[in-house]
Structure formats: C-alpha cells, structure tokens
Amino acid sequence: QVQLVESGGGSVQSGGSLTLSCAASRYTYRYCMGWFRQAPGKEREGVAAIGSDGSTSYADSVRGRFTISKDNAKNTLTLQMNSLKPEDTAMYYCAARVGYYSGDYCITPARIDYWGQGTQVTVSS
C-alpha cells in the first residue's frame, strides 16, 4: 500500500500559476502516477499522468499549460500549472496505479489503485 500526500493548492487569479506536489510513501518508480480533479457536481477527471517509463499524457483542456513530472529519487510527483483559468477550479488529487504502465493508460480514474486526500485549487476571474 502507498500513502499519497498533496500540497501546494490555493487561490490564484486567472492567468496565474500554481505548483502542486505529492509525496509518496513508497517507491514511485514502480507506479504510474497522475493528477486528477473534481469540481462540484462533476465527475472526477484525469488531468495529467506519467507512466513508469516516463511517458506523459494530458487532458486536452490543460495540454500546453500544465506539466507533470516525477522524481523517483525523492518519491515525489509535481504538477506545474500555468495560465490558470476559472474552469480549472477543483479539488486536485494525486493518484497511483501499481505496476509498469504508460501515462496514457493510467490517466483514467477507474484504473487507479491509490488516492491522496486532495488539495483545493481556486482560480478567480
């Protein structure tokens, strides 16, 4: 089992930037990991994922604005979010799928094994 703890959420104006971090309790090199978000009244959706092979996948709505990265030496996952929009407002969750998968595979919420508690991101216009 792996524990995931997010940090870095907050409030920012439209066009601003935030960096989310996730600390994992175990070896991230063994996991496909990703960031997901859920806004009130909406389903949880995949934002970005990075496979155990380093391959990345992004939702169309964030591609070009968000960047996901993983530091296996520190067991951390990061999401750099630039040019934020009000529609990016949501609870953001760090997540992991055990095993060797590509980013395209584990950007789907149903394929996730472990979830963090979430961190709130609010973007005002």
Secondary structure, 3 states (H helix, E strand, C coil): CCCEEEECCEEEECCCCEEEEEEECCCHHHEEEEEEEECCCCCCEEEEEECCCCCEEECCCCECCEEEEEECCCCEEEEEECCCCHHHCEEEEEEEEECCCCHHHHCCHHHCCEECCCEEEEEEC
